[in-house]
Amino acid sequence: MNDTTARRPEPGRVARLIVTRPATEAAHWVQVLHTHGWPAHALPLIDIGEPSSAEARAALQAWRAHWQQANALMFVSGAAVSHFFAEGVAPPTSPIATRFWAPGPGTASQLAQALTTLGVAVDRIDSPPEDAAQFDSEHLWPVVAPQVRAGSRILIVRGLSVDAPPGAGPVAGNGRDWLIHQCEAAGARVDGCVAYERRPPVLGEGDTQRMLEATKAGSVWLFSSSEALAALRVLQPQAQWSAATALATHPRIAQAARETGFGRVIESRPSLNEVLRALESERSAS
């Protein structure tokens, strides 16, 4: 766990913990955080739904029907899993040669549930080891690299932002660019499939006031996406965040939080248990 040192507020009592994950995930996280005594509130800064593009929906349906044409399916997040397997996924035909890649334990857990329902053995899932320094594409690659060879076909199942620039493909994004390069360098073909669309958040009653309250000391914001930070900057362009703390689940997100102006930035691996551990460490430092 790392933190910034410039202009950072001191550790202290957490008056409010803001969970910015998409609504369904945020509700679960808030429930668990409450059971551990944390004053958590859900404030989803990304809305997730079905792709609006007819072309993307057609491609998704095609891959649901023919997923066994890929040597491996890489699911970038739990949302990618839930939306891909939401409906119409063809049952497997023997023998099953396809592998399923997950960048972290949360995605792997959801993938295990989906595959069990489909009748696919969960031992076909590959993900970074539990003691990996981080859960991301870079730490997944050493696990899956031996599977990739000339002629392999890899499918990246992911989301796409509704405001993505025209012509933005269904594959690339952050660490995935690096993973794609590794696969292609090994001679593999990499395809993309948009399983869901990220949209600006729909604020509920009192959310704007809650955001302003959470600029104060004692506020901790939990960020699992750089896009959530981008949405926050759009929603509150004049807000000053120097008194608040950000807990970021990846170094890239931590850097975005620093650039947004959070006075203290803590880094954690993305699993809920690791986030709880980071919060306890913060509390014990007060």
C-alpha positions, 0 to 999 in steps of 0.5 A: 500500500502506497500513499502520496505525501504532497499536501495530503491530509493526515489519517484520521476518523473516516466520516464517510466512505464513498463507493463509486463502482457501478450500482449493482457492485456498489450495493454489494460493496456497501453492504459488506463494508457496513458489516465491518463498521465502515460508513459507506455510501453508494455513489455510482459514477459509471452507469452500465448497460447494453451496447447501444450500437446494433453492430456491437449487439450483433457481434456480441450475439455471434460470439455468444453462439460461437465462443468455442472458436476462440482459443481463449476469452479474456474477460476484463472485469466482472461486468464483462462476465455478467453481460456476456453470459446474461443470455444466449450463450451456446452450451459447450460441445466436446471437447472444450479447448477454450481457456478463460482468462481473468485479470483478478480474483473478483472476475475469476469468481464471477467467471467460475459461477457463469461457467458452472451454470454453462457446464464448463469446468472451472479449471479452465480459468486462468488468473494471476496468483493470489500473491501477485503484486497487482491484479491486471493484464501485466500480471496475468500474462506470465500465467497465460503466455504458454498458451499463446502461439502462432495461429491462436485466436484470443477474444477480449470481452470488454465494455466501451464508453458511450463517449468513445471517439468515433472509430474506437475499436472493441479491443484496446484500453489501458493495460489491454493494449500491452496484453494485446501486443504480447499476444500479437507478437506471439503470432495470435489473432486478437478480436474484441467483443463489446459486452456492455456500454459505460455511460455517464452516471444518473444521479439520485436525489441528494447525490450532488449534496453528498458529493460536496459533503465528501470534499471535506476532511474525513471523506474517503473515495473508493475508485476502481476506475479512472473513468469514475474520476473523469466523471467526477471532474465533469460533475464537480469541475470547481470542487477542491479535493485536497482535504479528501482521501482517494483509495485507488485499486490500481496505480493508473487510477491512483495517478488519476486521483492525484491529477484530480487533486485528492490530498491523500491517495492510498493504493490497494489491490482491487479485491474487497478483502484487500480494500478492507485491509487498506482501510484498517491500515489507514484507521490504525495509522490515525 
